């Protein structure tokens, strides 16, 4: 498959390699955000503080209470541009508070459905090609 | 390799399970070959062809993420519990607030490879239901 290949890697400070990719969010182009590919999640989730820095307008965005990783957070979602490598997708993402993690979460409907994704856990590699 | 204690890593490493090993140690343990009979580059190339994630301490390797490189050099130790901007395997700037770091990047017209918080607890494994 012609696409981007990402060796699994540990999250910051962690020792266990996982599917983690760096994604540029919205207009924030000075540093990417490390994101965990979470096939158990449907939508993309980011910390609330990131919205303003990425020029994401959350005015009027409905707030909802969701459970993520064992925590209950308030999520406000809108459409946002995510860029990974040379690929760009316009998709829905929620910005959550509180956000006790140091990485974003990319879910199936919010992110993976835009790609033909192959994950080899045996080889610890994720490959993404535009769908 | 489950029962093998990793040797200290001087330069190159390979991920096996949740551990990092010197590539020559892995080939030696698996094949019984004397370590003097092959080079680190040979071991690294073989393991990479087999799908293992390999990296190198202290430089932005082709597979090692910036925070992994930086954490391997102990550069992050003084910053435990704080956010850091990493560029080319080195800590560009550290602080308590990720937003302040992003704004500093924008002001100084610089880019970073990664932004993350160095875990205060090195044993902490995020998003782990059993850990």
Interface residues (C-beta under 8 A of the other chain):
Chain A: X7 X8 X9 X10 X11 X12 X13 X14 X15 X16 X17 X20 X22 X28 X29 X30 X31 X32 X33 X34 X36 X38 X47 X49 X52 X53 X69 X70 X101 X102 X103 X120 X122 X123 X124 X125
Chain B: X15 X18 X19 X20 X50 X51 X52 X53 X63 X64 X65 X67 X68 X71 X85 X98 X99 X102 X103 X105 X106 X110 X111 X112 X113 X114 X115 X116 X117 X118 X119 X122 X124 X125 X126 X127 X128 X129
